[in-house]
Amino acid sequence: MAGNGPIAILAGSGQLPIQLADTLKAKGQDHRILAFRGFAEPELRRRADAVVGLLDLKTILATLDAWRPSAVTLVGAVRRPGFSALLGAYSLLRNMQEVKDIISRGDDQVLRGAVMIIEERGHRVVGVRDLAPELIAPLTLRGKLQPNAEDREAIAIGLSLLGSLSGFDIGQAAVVAQRHVLAIEGPEGTDRMLRRVRGLRRSLLGFSPRREGGVLVKAAKKGQDLRVDMPAVGPRSVIEAARAGLSGIAIGAGSTLVLNEQETLRTADRLGLFFTAVELP
């Protein structure tokens, strides 16, 4: 079923689908946008060639079959539907016991299940780094400020922690301060995790936390399918990190997307945070 047609963007929430579409347009690359109703940003829905429900697999696959895309990419965040909803959607195309096995193993397995269904229809699934490698953080990426010795130790602890947690499918980010783990990212996402840290540090009188130090460390999990779930950061995460009183942000080079890179770096510089890409162990 794979054809010589456009790139098909299956779009969830956030700025990444918009930035990818803009990047492909600037390159003159033909593409189509299939936006998920209730997730994709209003701007993207207005530009979309089709808008569908996340669990409407029949329409999704029929649309892809009609487009005959040269490749399909899944970008942007979506909230994982409930077990029964996923079971009903997937069971239209898969053996019931196989579906139960897929969706009981965590979000990574659900994403891999979606990729499997798309690939079985003959479509080639690719990631953002295949289509727009310029959006991926290189090892040389950094702002004006640099981490100090305490920050570098926190980064090492954070990377080790995330590596150890990879098999548990629970997140791509953590906050470490003075050798203490303050938070590990859960289903709420990075920005809400940072707000949680801010709340922990807020005084009893409700004042915003002063700069207490600590580092947001964000990196891909070991064995993660980067075609569908690559970690991403942008200006909003920098702002939330500053509000949480952190000293800076460290991201995995070669496997982390930076949204609006120049604005992200300018925001970090303006707010007095270091921002750096680091090599994964």
C-alpha positions as CSV (number, residue, x, y, z in Angstrom):
1,M,0.0,0.0,0.0
2,A,3.0,2.3,0.5
3,G,3.0,4.8,-2.4
4,N,4.9,7.8,-3.8
5,G,2.5,10.2,-2.3
6,P,2.8,12.8,0.5
7,I,4.1,12.5,4.0
8,A,1.1,11.8,6.2
9,I,1.2,13.6,9.6
10,L,-1.0,12.0,12.3
11,A,-1.2,14.9,14.7
12,G,-1.9,15.1,18.4
13,S,-1.5,18.2,20.6
14,G,1.3,20.7,21.1
15,Q,3.4,22.7,18.8
16,L,5.5,19.9,17.3
17,P,2.9,18.9,14.6
18,I,2.7,22.5,13.5
19,Q,6.5,22.9,13.5
20,L,6.9,19.7,11.5
21,A,4.3,20.8,8.9
22,D,6.0,24.2,8.6
23,T,9.4,22.6,8.2
24,L,8.1,20.2,5.4
25,K,6.4,23.1,3.7
26,A,9.6,25.1,3.7
27,K,11.4,22.2,2.1
28,G,8.8,21.9,-0.6
29,Q,7.8,18.4,0.7
30,D,4.2,17.4,-0.1
31,H,2.4,16.4,3.1
32,R,-1.1,15.8,4.4
33,I,-2.3,16.4,8.0
34,L,-4.7,14.0,9.7
35,A,-5.5,15.8,13.0
36,F,-6.9,14.0,16.1
37,R,-10.1,15.6,17.2
38,G,-9.9,16.9,20.8
39,F,-6.1,16.9,20.7
40,A,-4.7,18.9,17.8
41,E,-4.3,22.6,18.2
42,P,-7.0,24.9,16.6
43,E,-4.4,26.3,14.2
44,L,-3.5,22.8,13.0
45,R,-7.2,21.6,12.7
46,R,-7.8,24.6,10.4
47,R,-4.9,23.4,8.2
48,A,-5.7,19.7,8.4
49,D,-6.8,17.7,5.4
50,A,-8.9,15.5,7.7
51,V,-10.0,15.5,11.3
52,V,-10.8,12.2,13.0
53,G,-11.4,10.7,16.4
54,L,-8.3,9.0,18.0
55,L,-10.1,5.7,18.2
56,D,-11.7,5.8,14.8
57,L,-9.2,3.3,13.3
58,K,-11.5,2.5,10.4
59,T,-11.5,6.1,9.1
60,I,-7.8,6.6,9.9
61,L,-6.8,3.6,7.9
62,A,-9.2,4.3,5.1
63,T,-7.8,7.9,4.8
64,L,-4.2,6.7,4.7
65,D,-5.1,4.1,2.1
66,A,-6.7,6.9,0.0
67,W,-3.7,9.2,0.3
68,R,-1.2,6.4,-0.5
69,P,1.5,8.3,1.5
70,S,5.2,7.7,1.0
71,A,5.6,7.6,4.8
72,V,3.5,8.1,7.9
73,T,4.6,9.9,11.1
74,L,2.8,10.2,14.4
75,V,3.6,13.4,16.3
76,G,2.1,15.3,19.2
77,A,0.8,14.2,22.5
78,V,-2.4,12.3,23.1
79,R,-4.0,11.1,26.4
80,R,-4.2,7.4,26.6
81,P,-7.8,6.3,26.3
82,G,-9.2,3.9,28.8
83,F,-8.6,0.1,28.6
84,S,-12.1,-0.7,27.4
85,A,-12.0,2.0,24.7
86,L,-8.7,0.8,23.4
87,L,-9.9,-2.8,23.5
88,G,-12.9,-2.0,21.4
89,A,-11.0,0.0,18.8
90,Y,-8.1,-2.4,18.4
91,S,-10.2,-5.6,18.5
92,L,-11.7,-4.6,15.2
93,L,-8.4,-5.4,13.6
94,R,-6.6,-7.7,15.9
95,N,-7.1,-10.9,17.9
96,M,-8.7,-10.0,21.2
97,Q,-6.1,-11.7,23.4
98,E,-3.3,-10.0,21.5
99,V,-5.0,-6.7,22.0
100,K,-5.3,-7.3,25.8
101,D,-1.6,-8.2,25.9
102,I,-0.6,-5.0,24.0
103,I,-2.6,-2.5,26.0
104,S,-1.8,-4.0,29.4
105,R,2.0,-3.3,29.1
106,G,2.1,0.4,29.2
107,D,2.0,3.4,26.8
108,D,5.1,2.3,24.8
109,Q,3.4,-0.9,23.9
110,V,0.2,0.9,22.9
111,L,2.2,3.1,20.6
112,R,4.0,0.1,19.1
113,G,0.6,-1.5,18.6
114,A,-0.6,1.5,16.6
115,V,2.6,1.4,14.5
116,M,2.1,-2.3,13.9
117,I,-1.4,-1.8,12.7
118,I,-0.3,0.9,10.3
119,E,2.6,-1.1,9.0
120,E,0.5,-4.1,8.4
121,R,-1.6,-2.0,6.0
122,G,1.6,-1.5,4.0
123,H,2.5,2.0,5.2
124,R,6.0,3.0,6.2
125,V,6.2,4.6,9.6
126,V,9.0,7.1,10.2
127,G,10.0,9.6,12.9
128,V,10.5,13.3,13.0
129,R,14.3,12.8,13.0
130,D,13.9,11.0,9.6
131,L,11.9,13.9,8.1
132,A,13.4,16.9,9.9
133,P,16.7,16.1,11.6
134,E,17.3,19.8,12.1
135,L,14.7,19.7,14.9
136,I,16.8,17.2,16.9
137,A,19.2,18.6,19.6
138,P,22.9,18.2,18.6
139,L,25.5,17.6,21.2
140,T,26.7,21.2,20.6
141,L,23.4,22.8,21.6
142,R,23.7,25.1,24.6
143,G,22.8,28.5,25.9
144,K,25.0,31.2,27.3
145,L,25.1,29.8,30.8
146,Q,26.9,26.6,31.8
147,P,26.1,24.1,34.5
148,N,28.4,24.2,37.6
149,A,29.9,21.1,39.3
150,E,26.7,20.5,41.4
151,D,24.6,20.8,38.3
152,R,26.8,18.3,36.4
153,E,26.4,15.8,39.3
154,A,22.7,16.3,39.2
155,I,22.7,15.6,35.5
156,A,24.6,12.4,35.9
157,I,22.2,11.2,38.6
158,G,19.2,12.1,36.4
159,L,20.5,10.2,33.4
160,S,21.4,7.2,35.5
161,L,17.9,7.3,37.1
162,L,16.1,7.5,33.7
163,G,18.2,4.7,32.3
164,S,17.3,2.5,35.3
165,L,13.6,3.3,34.9
166,S,13.4,2.7,31.2
167,G,12.0,-0.8,31.6
168,F,9.1,0.5,33.7
169,D,7.6,2.8,31.0
170,I,7.0,5.7,33.4
171,G,8.4,8.8,31.8
172,Q,11.2,10.6,30.1
173,A,12.2,13.3,32.6
174,A,13.2,13.9,36.2
175,V,14.2,16.8,38.5
176,V,17.3,16.3,40.6
177,A,18.6,18.8,43.2
178,Q,21.6,18.4,45.6
179,R,21.7,14.6,44.9
180,H,17.9,14.3,45.7
181,V,15.3,13.3,43.2
182,L,12.5,15.8,43.6
183,A,10.2,14.4,40.9
184,I,9.9,11.8,38.1
185,E,7.7,12.4,35.2
186,G,4.4,10.5,35.1
187,P,1.5,10.5,32.7
188,E,0.9,14.2,33.4
189,G,3.9,15.3,31.2
190,T,7.0,17.4,31.8
191,D,5.4,20.8,32.4
192,R,2.9,19.5,35.0
193,M,5.7,17.7,36.7
194,L,7.6,21.0,37.0
195,R,4.5,22.7,38.4
196,R,4.5,19.9,41.0
197,V,8.0,20.7,41.9
198,R,7.1,24.4,42.2
199,G,4.3,23.4,44.5
200,L,6.6,21.4,46.7
201,R,8.9,24.4,47.0
202,R,6.2,27.0,47.5
203,S,6.3,28.6,51.0
204,L,3.3,28.4,53.4
205,L,2.5,32.0,52.6
206,G,2.1,31.2,48.9
207,F,5.1,33.1,47.6
208,S,6.8,31.8,44.5
209,P,9.9,29.8,45.2
210,R,13.3,31.5,45.0
211,R,16.1,30.0,42.9
212,E,16.9,26.9,44.9
213,G,18.8,25.0,42.2
214,G,18.2,21.7,40.6
215,V,18.1,20.4,37.1
216,L,15.4,19.1,34.7
217,V,16.9,16.1,33.0
218,K,15.0,14.8,29.9
219,A,16.1,12.0,27.7
220,A,14.7,9.1,25.7
221,K,14.2,5.7,27.4
222,K,16.4,2.8,26.5
223,G,14.8,0.8,23.7
224,Q,12.2,3.5,23.1
225,D,10.7,3.7,19.6
226,L,11.7,7.2,18.6
227,R,9.5,7.2,15.6
228,V,6.4,7.8,17.8
229,D,7.5,9.0,21.2
230,M,10.6,11.2,21.1
231,P,11.0,13.5,24.1
232,A,10.6,17.2,23.4
233,V,11.2,20.5,25.1
234,G,10.4,24.1,24.2
235,P,10.0,27.6,25.7
236,R,7.1,26.6,27.9
237,S,9.2,24.0,29.7
238,V,12.0,26.6,30.3
239,I,9.5,28.9,31.8
240,E,8.1,26.2,34.1
241,A,11.6,25.2,35.1
242,A,12.4,28.8,36.1
243,R,9.1,29.0,38.1
244,A,10.1,25.8,39.9
245,G,13.4,27.5,41.0
246,L,15.7,25.3,38.9
247,S,19.1,26.2,37.7
248,G,18.8,24.6,34.2
249,I,17.8,21.9,31.8
250,A,19.8,19.1,30.3
251,I,18.5,17.0,27.4
252,G,19.7,13.9,25.6
253,A,21.6,14.8,22.4
254,G,20.5,13.1,19.2
255,S,17.2,11.9,20.6
256,T,15.4,15.0,21.9
257,L,13.3,17.5,19.9
258,V,13.7,21.2,20.6
259,L,10.7,23.2,19.7
260,N,11.4,26.7,18.5
261,E,15.1,26.3,19.2
262,Q,16.2,29.9,19.1
263,E,13.3,31.1,21.3
264,T,14.0,28.2,23.7
265,L,17.6,29.3,24.1
266,R,16.7,33.0,24.3
267,T,14.1,32.2,27.0
268,A,16.7,30.2,29.0
269,D,19.3,33.0,28.8
270,R,16.7,35.6,29.7
271,L,15.5,33.7,32.8
272,G,19.0,32.8,33.9
273,L,18.9,29.1,33.3
274,F,21.5,27.0,31.6
275,F,20.2,24.8,28.7
276,T,22.5,22.1,27.4
277,A,22.4,18.9,25.3
278,V,24.4,16.0,26.9
279,E,25.6,12.7,25.6
280,L,23.6,9.7,26.9
281,P,25.5,7.0,28.8
